[in-house]
Amino acid sequence: MFEVKNEIDFTAAHEGLLIGLFDKPEKFSGILEKLDEKFEGQLTELVKAGDISAKFKNISKVHSFGKIAAKRIWFVGLGKEKEFNFERLSEALGKAYKAIKGSKLQECAVLLDSLTADSVDGLEAAHAVSETYALASYQFRGYKQKSNEPEKRVEKITVYSEKNDLEDIKASLTVGLAFGNGTNSARTLVNIPGNLLTAKDMAEYAQQLAAKYDFEVEILDKEEIEKLGMGAFLAVNQGSTEPPKMIVLKYQGKEQWQDVIGLVGKGITFDTGGYSIKTKAGIVGMKTDMGGAAAVLGAMEIIGELKPEQNVVSVIPSTDNMISGNAFKPDDVITSMSGKTIEVLNTDAEGRLVLADAVTYAKHHGAEYLIDVATLTGGVITALGLHTTGAMTNHETLYEQVLEASMEAGEPMWQLPLFEKDKERVRNSKVADLNNSPGSEGHAIVAGAFIGEFTEGTPWVHLDIAGTSTTSREHDLGPAGATGVMTRTLALFVERFEPIEK
């Protein structure tokens, strides 16, 4: 896919050449000056005339007219250098790749040194080049009848850099591509409809990952789940004809099984709301209610590719939430794996129920730090909109590490409060230890507070991706549909994790 060269070759017959331009009043210098000489100063004239623009995300395509062997040059505007960072580079590259894809090229080259500045070095730019290529070129073909005409896409990218070590650039390109591909895998899982991605299908997907990356895998079936007393998980599955699966993947990157990170993802493959049924408009799109599970599986793919020196256990409770004569009901009282009893006041607050048992089971497998990811509440959308993931924690030091990873990944989050009065609300039941839905006020907060009851003091961060897991419109880094959000954040967090003194 990627080939790296130090010496820039203007005699190479590339189909396209991608170059970054900063918006500054200086004359061309370095390699751009050499390129302008090949064009007898005409590139400078095109900039002056406004035909080539360095404004942020502006794409200018210039025919080479035989001045160099490459057929066309794509100039991508990087904007002001003082505003430049990794996220802005990714956005600009994403738009450029979409333009190149529209031209149906199968090969192109990138001048890496033109994409760097004081704020983004060559290795970071190389990561962006490969990660963004994967993200921006992603497409979910769906289930329409396929055309016999083969899809044309870029199959090879030559990366030129005179300022960086080739092996270092290759390594960064490999890492970036792993992050992009893992995110795309999560996107595809979320985009698949519920009739084609059942709990059984998700378990089989996890087993494929385990076989590819030599993970330890455990898939609990209904009988085993019953033996372990996972009553909260089983209650959600009661109305379904599809049996539940508790999916566990273990990656051991250290000699001893210690400092174990637990990644827990909500895997509701379709959510009707149960007897607290959703509206006819609200029920559409509920195939995406396993976005947390998808993010965890995507992160595990990245972990399998890069093999960090960490220990990780991922736990995914997977089922659908259906209505039948056997389905659980409001007013039911159920018993979780932890032994805590729960009064069910809302069957559409099912995600926190399955996560309760999954968190307990992650601790059973030795998890000393917990991160749960879930499309949990509409309340987080009301609070934070569609671009920001809601977060809650019982441990600020752990949260800071997750936050740093999210900022680096370009997946913003915002911490919601968790006070004792929020905890008291979920403990307020006359017939059980907890209730699963104390009301609509602060809905996202009390949902997180409920999950927190099962951490029992283990350092924990909760991520509510209900607003960020999908998008209704195309963007620079991908199409409308699933975003794969938190996949990269989780993988970065694991990669950079520093154990916390207890």
ABEGO torsion letter per residue (X at the ends): XBBBBABBBAABBBABBBBBBBBBABBBBEAAAAAAAAAGGAAAAAAAAGABBABBGBBBBBBAGGABABABBBBBBAEBAAABBAAAAAAAAAAAAAAAAAAGBABBBBBAAAABBAABBAAAAAAAAAAAAAAAABBBAEABBBBABBBBBBABBBBBBAABBAAAAAAAAAAAAAAAAAAAAAAAAAABBAAABBAAAAAAAAAAAAAAAGBBBBBBBAAAAAAAGBAAAAAAAAABABBBBBBBBBBBABABBBGBBBBBBBABABBAGEABBBBAAAABGAAAAAAAAAAAAAAAAAAAAAGBBBBBBBBBBBBBBBBBAABBBBGBBBBBAAGBBBBBABAABAAAAAAAAAAAAAAAAGBABBBBBBBABAAAAAAAEAABBBBBBABAAAAAAAAAAAAAAGBBBBBBBBBAAAAAAAABBAABABBABAEABGAAAAAAAAAAAAAGGBBBBBBBAAAAABBABBBAAEBBEBAGBGAAAAAAAAAABBBBBX
